[in-house]
């Protein structure tokens, strides 16, 4: 899949809990492409429990991994 494809895929595709989905929406993260602009560390700042759910779903559904931090 290309970056353009991820621009078209909403985060709802990850089938997250309402809490995790709400956390992403409050952070203006609407698509998988938006999500890929963040690191695992960024998501943990938002909410540790939700970040683990998002990271796991992203790996399982799209085989994508967010970098651990901005230094990578």
VEXTOR-515953 format. One record per residue: residue number from 0; residue in one letter; x, y, z of N, C-alpha, C in turn. Coordinates in steps of 0.05 Angstrom, whole numbers, padded with zeros to 5 digits. Example, Ala and Ser with C-alpha at 12.3 -4.5 7.8 and 13.67 -1.06 7.14 Angstrom:
BEGIN
<node num="0" residuo="A" n_px="00264" n_py="-00114" n_pz="00156" ca_px="00246" ca_py="-00090" ca_pz="00156" c_px="00264" c_py="-00066" c_pz="00156"/>
<node num="1" residuo="S" n_px="00257" n_py="-00045" n_pz="00142" ca_px="00273" ca_py="-00021" ca_pz="00143" c_px="00258" c_py="00001" c_pz="00157"/>
END
This chain:
BEGIN
<node num="0" residuo="X" n_px="00017" n_py="-00024" n_pz="00000" ca_px="00000" ca_py="00000" ca_pz="00000" c_px="00018" c_py="00025" c_pz="00000"/>
<node num="1" residuo="X" n_px="00008" n_py="00045" n_pz="-00013" ca_px="00023" ca_py="00070" ca_pz="-00015" c_px="00013" c_py="00090" c_pz="00007"/>
<node num="2" residuo="X" n_px="00029" n_py="00111" n_pz="00010" ca_px="00021" ca_py="00132" ca_pz="00029" c_px="-00006" c_py="00143" c_pz="00022"/>
<node num="3" residuo="X" n_px="-00011" n_py="00147" n_pz="-00004" ca_px="-00037" ca_py="00157" ca_pz="-00013" c_px="-00060" c_py="00139" c_pz="-00005"/>
<node num="4" residuo="X" n_px="-00055" n_py="00113" n_pz="-00005" ca_px="-00076" ca_py="00094" ca_pz="00003" c_px="-00082" c_py="00098" c_pz="00033"/>
<node num="5" residuo="X" n_px="-00062" n_py="00102" n_pz="00049" ca_px="-00066" ca_py="00106" ca_pz="00078" c_px="-00081" c_py="00132" c_pz="00084"/>
<node num="6" residuo="X" n_px="-00079" n_py="00151" n_pz="00066" ca_px="-00094" ca_py="00176" ca_pz="00069" c_px="-00124" c_py="00171" c_pz="00068"/>
<node num="7" residuo="X" n_px="-00131" n_py="00150" n_pz="00054" ca_px="-00160" ca_py="00144" ca_pz="00050" c_px="-00171" c_py="00124" c_pz="00071"/>
<node num="8" residuo="X" n_px="-00155" n_py="00113" n_pz="00088" ca_px="-00164" ca_py="00093" ca_pz="00107" c_px="-00168" c_py="00106" c_pz="00134"/>
<node num="9" residuo="X" n_px="-00193" n_py="00107" n_pz="00143" ca_px="-00199" ca_py="00119" ca_pz="00170" c_px="-00189" c_py="00101" c_pz="00193"/>
<node num="10" residuo="X" n_px="-00183" n_py="00114" n_pz="00215" ca_px="-00173" ca_py="00099" ca_pz="00238" c_px="-00195" c_py="00079" c_pz="00249"/>
<node num="11" residuo="X" n_px="-00220" n_py="00084" n_pz="00242" ca_px="-00241" ca_py="00065" ca_pz="00250" c_px="-00236" c_py="00037" c_pz="00240"/>
<node num="12" residuo="X" n_px="-00221" n_py="00035" n_pz="00218" ca_px="-00214" ca_py="00009" ca_pz="00206" c_px="-00199" c_py="-00008" c_pz="00226"/>
<node num="13" residuo="X" n_px="-00186" n_py="00004" n_pz="00245" ca_px="-00170" ca_py="-00011" ca_pz="00265" c_px="-00188" c_py="-00025" c_pz="00285"/>
<node num="14" residuo="X" n_px="-00214" n_py="-00019" n_pz="00285" ca_px="-00233" ca_py="-00031" ca_pz="00304" c_px="-00224" c_py="-00029" c_pz="00333"/>
<node num="15" residuo="X" n_px="-00219" n_py="-00004" n_pz="00341" ca_px="-00210" ca_py="00002" ca_pz="00368" c_px="-00233" c_py="00006" c_pz="00387"/>
<node num="16" residuo="X" n_px="-00227" n_py="00005" n_pz="00413" ca_px="-00247" ca_py="00011" ca_pz="00433" c_px="-00255" c_py="00041" c_pz="00430"/>
<node num="17" residuo="X" n_px="-00278" n_py="00048" n_pz="00441" ca_px="-00288" ca_py="00075" ca_pz="00440" c_px="-00268" c_py="00094" c_pz="00453"/>
<node num="18" residuo="X" n_px="-00256" n_py="00085" n_pz="00475" ca_px="-00236" ca_py="00102" ca_pz="00489" c_px="-00212" c_py="00108" c_pz="00471"/>
<node num="19" residuo="X" n_px="-00201" n_py="00087" n_pz="00458" ca_px="-00178" ca_py="00091" ca_pz="00441" c_px="-00185" c_py="00108" c_pz="00417"/>
<node num="20" residuo="X" n_px="-00208" n_py="00103" n_pz="00405" ca_px="-00216" ca_py="00118" ca_pz="00381" c_px="-00220" c_py="00147" c_pz="00389"/>
<node num="21" residuo="X" n_px="-00233" n_py="00152" n_pz="00412" ca_px="-00238" ca_py="00179" ca_pz="00421" c_px="-00211" c_py="00194" c_pz="00426"/>
<node num="22" residuo="X" n_px="-00192" n_py="00180" n_pz="00437" ca_px="-00166" ca_py="00191" ca_pz="00442" c_px="-00152" c_py="00200" c_pz="00416"/>
<node num="23" residuo="X" n_px="-00154" n_py="00184" n_pz="00395" ca_px="-00143" ca_py="00191" ca_pz="00369" c_px="-00158" c_py="00215" c_pz="00357"/>
<node num="24" residuo="X" n_px="-00184" n_py="00214" n_pz="00358" ca_px="-00200" ca_py="00236" ca_pz="00347" c_px="-00195" c_py="00263" c_pz="00361"/>
<node num="25" residuo="X" n_px="-00192" n_py="00262" n_pz="00387" ca_px="-00186" ca_py="00287" ca_pz="00402" c_px="-00159" c_py="00298" c_pz="00394"/>
<node num="26" residuo="X" n_px="-00141" n_py="00280" n_pz="00384" ca_px="-00114" ca_py="00289" ca_pz="00376" c_px="-00113" c_py="00295" c_pz="00346"/>
<node num="27" residuo="X" n_px="-00137" n_py="00296" n_pz="00333" ca_px="-00139" ca_py="00303" ca_pz="00305" c_px="-00126" c_py="00281" c_pz="00287"/>
<node num="28" residuo="X" n_px="-00127" n_py="00256" n_pz="00296" ca_px="-00117" ca_py="00234" ca_pz="00281" c_px="-00141" c_py="00220" c_pz="00268"/>
<node num="29" residuo="X" n_px="-00145" n_py="00223" n_pz="00242" ca_px="-00169" ca_py="00213" ca_pz="00229" c_px="-00163" c_py="00189" c_pz="00210"/>
<node num="30" residuo="X" n_px="-00138" n_py="00188" n_pz="00199" ca_px="-00132" ca_py="00167" ca_pz="00180" c_px="-00106" c_py="00152" c_pz="00189"/>
<node num="31" residuo="X" n_px="-00101" n_py="00130" n_pz="00176" ca_px="-00077" ca_py="00114" ca_pz="00182" c_px="-00052" c_py="00132" c_pz="00175"/>
<node num="32" residuo="X" n_px="-00054" n_py="00147" n_pz="00154" ca_px="-00032" ca_py="00165" ca_pz="00147" c_px="-00026" c_py="00185" c_pz="00169"/>
<node num="33" residuo="X" n_px="-00048" n_py="00197" n_pz="00181" ca_px="-00044" ca_py="00215" ca_pz="00204" c_px="-00029" c_py="00201" c_pz="00226"/>
<node num="34" residuo="X" n_px="-00038" n_py="00176" n_pz="00232" ca_px="-00026" ca_py="00161" ca_pz="00254" c_px="00004" c_py="00155" c_pz="00249"/>
<node num="35" residuo="X" n_px="00011" n_py="00151" n_pz="00224" ca_px="00039" ca_py="00145" ca_pz="00218" c_px="00058" c_py="00169" c_pz="00222"/>
<node num="36" residuo="X" n_px="00047" n_py="00192" n_pz="00227" ca_px="00063" ca_py="00216" ca_pz="00234" c_px="00071" c_py="00217" c_pz="00263"/>
<node num="37" residuo="X" n_px="00062" n_py="00197" n_pz="00278" ca_px="00068" ca_py="00196" ca_pz="00307" c_px="00087" c_py="00173" c_pz="00314"/>
<node num="38" residuo="X" n_px="00100" n_py="00176" n_pz="00337" ca_px="00116" ca_py="00154" ca_pz="00347" c_px="00101" c_py="00139" c_pz="00369"/>
<node num="39" residuo="X" n_px="00110" n_py="00116" n_pz="00377" ca_px="00098" ca_py="00102" ca_pz="00399" c_px="00099" c_py="00119" c_pz="00424"/>
<node num="40" residuo="X" n_px="00121" n_py="00133" n_pz="00428" ca_px="00124" ca_py="00151" ca_pz="00451" c_px="00103" c_py="00173" c_pz="00451"/>
<node num="41" residuo="X" n_px="00097" n_py="00184" n_pz="00427" ca_px="00077" ca_py="00205" ca_pz="00425" c_px="00050" c_py="00194" c_pz="00434"/>
<node num="42" residuo="X" n_px="00043" n_py="00170" n_pz="00425" ca_px="00017" ca_py="00159" ca_pz="00432" c_px="00015" c_py="00153" c_pz="00462"/>
<node num="43" residuo="X" n_px="00037" n_py="00144" n_pz="00474" ca_px="00037" ca_py="00138" ca_pz="00503" c_px="00032" c_py="00163" c_pz="00519"/>
<node num="44" residuo="X" n_px="00041" n_py="00186" n_pz="00510" ca_px="00036" ca_py="00211" ca_pz="00524" c_px="00006" c_py="00217" c_pz="00524"/>
<node num="45" residuo="X" n_px="-00008" n_py="00210" n_pz="00502" ca_px="-00037" ca_py="00214" ca_pz="00501" c_px="-00051" c_py="00196" c_pz="00521"/>
<node num="46" residuo="X" n_px="-00045" n_py="00170" n_pz="00521" ca_px="-00057" ca_py="00150" ca_pz="00539" c_px="-00042" c_py="00124" c_pz="00535"/>
<node num="47" residuo="X" n_px="-00029" n_py="00114" n_pz="00556" ca_px="-00013" ca_py="00090" ca_pz="00554" c_px="-00029" c_py="00065" c_pz="00546"/>
<node num="48" residuo="X" n_px="-00052" n_py="00061" n_pz="00559" ca_px="-00069" ca_py="00038" ca_pz="00553" c_px="-00079" c_py="00039" c_pz="00524"/>
<node num="49" residuo="X" n_px="-00088" n_py="00062" n_pz="00515" ca_px="-00099" ca_py="00065" ca_pz="00488" c_px="-00076" c_py="00062" c_pz="00468"/>
<node num="50" residuo="X" n_px="-00053" n_py="00072" n_pz="00474" ca_px="-00030" ca_py="00070" ca_pz="00455" c_px="-00023" c_py="00041" c_pz="00449"/>
<node num="51" residuo="X" n_px="-00023" n_py="00024" n_pz="00469" ca_px="-00017" ca_py="-00004" ca_pz="00465" c_px="-00038" c_py="-00017" c_pz="00447"/>
<node num="52" residuo="X" n_px="-00063" n_py="-00010" n_pz="00451" ca_px="-00085" ca_py="-00020" ca_pz="00434" c_px="-00081" c_py="-00012" c_pz="00405"/>
<node num="53" residuo="X" n_px="-00075" n_py="00014" n_pz="00401" ca_px="-00071" ca_py="00025" ca_pz="00374" c_px="-00047" c_py="00012" c_pz="00360"/>
<node num="54" residuo="X" n_px="-00025" n_py="00010" n_pz="00374" ca_px="00000" ca_py="-00002" ca_pz="00363" c_px="-00005" c_py="-00031" c_pz="00355"/>
<node num="55" residuo="X" n_px="-00018" n_py="-00046" n_pz="00372" ca_px="-00024" ca_py="-00074" ca_pz="00366" c_px="-00042" c_py="-00077" c_pz="00342"/>
<node num="56" residuo="X" n_px="-00063" n_py="-00061" n_pz="00341" ca_px="-00082" ca_py="-00062" ca_pz="00319" c_px="-00069" c_py="-00054" c_pz="00292"/>
<node num="57" residuo="X" n_px="-00052" n_py="-00034" n_pz="00293" ca_px="-00037" ca_py="-00025" ca_pz="00269" c_px="-00019" c_py="-00047" c_pz="00258"/>
<node num="58" residuo="X" n_px="-00006" n_py="-00061" n_pz="00276" ca_px="00011" ca_py="-00084" ca_pz="00268" c_px="-00005" c_py="-00107" c_pz="00257"/>
<node num="59" residuo="X" n_px="-00027" n_py="-00114" n_pz="00270" ca_px="-00043" ca_py="-00136" ca_pz="00262" c_px="-00058" c_py="-00132" c_pz="00236"/>
<node num="60" residuo="X" n_px="-00069" n_py="-00108" n_pz="00232" ca_px="-00086" ca_py="-00103" ca_pz="00208" c_px="-00069" c_py="-00095" c_pz="00184"/>
<node num="61" residuo="X" n_px="-00048" n_py="-00079" n_pz="00188" ca_px="-00033" ca_py="-00068" ca_pz="00165" c_px="-00003" c_py="-00075" c_pz="00165"/>
<node num="62" residuo="X" n_px="00006" n_py="-00091" n_pz="00186" ca_px="00034" ca_py="-00098" ca_pz="00188" c_px="00052" c_py="-00073" c_pz="00188"/>
<node num="63" residuo="X" n_px="00042" n_py="-00052" n_pz="00202" ca_px="00057" ca_py="-00027" ca_pz="00205" c_px="00066" c_py="-00024" c_pz="00234"/>
<node num="64" residuo="X" n_px="00090" n_py="-00013" n_pz="00237" ca_px="00101" ca_py="-00007" ca_pz="00263" c_px="00109" c_py="00022" c_pz="00265"/>
<node num="65" residuo="X" n_px="00100" n_py="00035" n_pz="00286" ca_px="00108" ca_py="00063" ca_pz="00291" c_px="00136" c_py="00063" c_pz="00303"/>
<node num="66" residuo="X" n_px="00153" n_py="00082" n_pz="00297" ca_px="00179" ca_py="00084" ca_pz="00310" c_px="00175" c_py="00088" c_pz="00340"/>
<node num="67" residuo="X" n_px="00195" n_py="00079" n_pz="00356" ca_px="00194" ca_py="00082" ca_pz="00385" c_px="00195" c_py="00111" c_pz="00394"/>
<node num="68" residuo="X" n_px="00213" n_py="00127" n_pz="00381" ca_px="00215" ca_py="00155" ca_pz="00388" c_px="00225" c_py="00171" c_pz="00365"/>
<node num="69" residuo="X" n_px="00227" n_py="00197" n_pz="00368" ca_px="00235" ca_py="00214" ca_pz="00345" c_px="00264" c_py="00211" c_pz="00337"/>
<node num="70" residuo="X" n_px="00280" n_py="00198" n_pz="00353" ca_px="00308" ca_py="00195" ca_pz="00347" c_px="00314" c_py="00172" c_pz="00328"/>
<node num="71" residuo="X" n_px="00294" n_py="00156" n_pz="00321" ca_px="00299" ca_py="00134" ca_pz="00303" c_px="00294" c_py="00142" c_pz="00274"/>
END
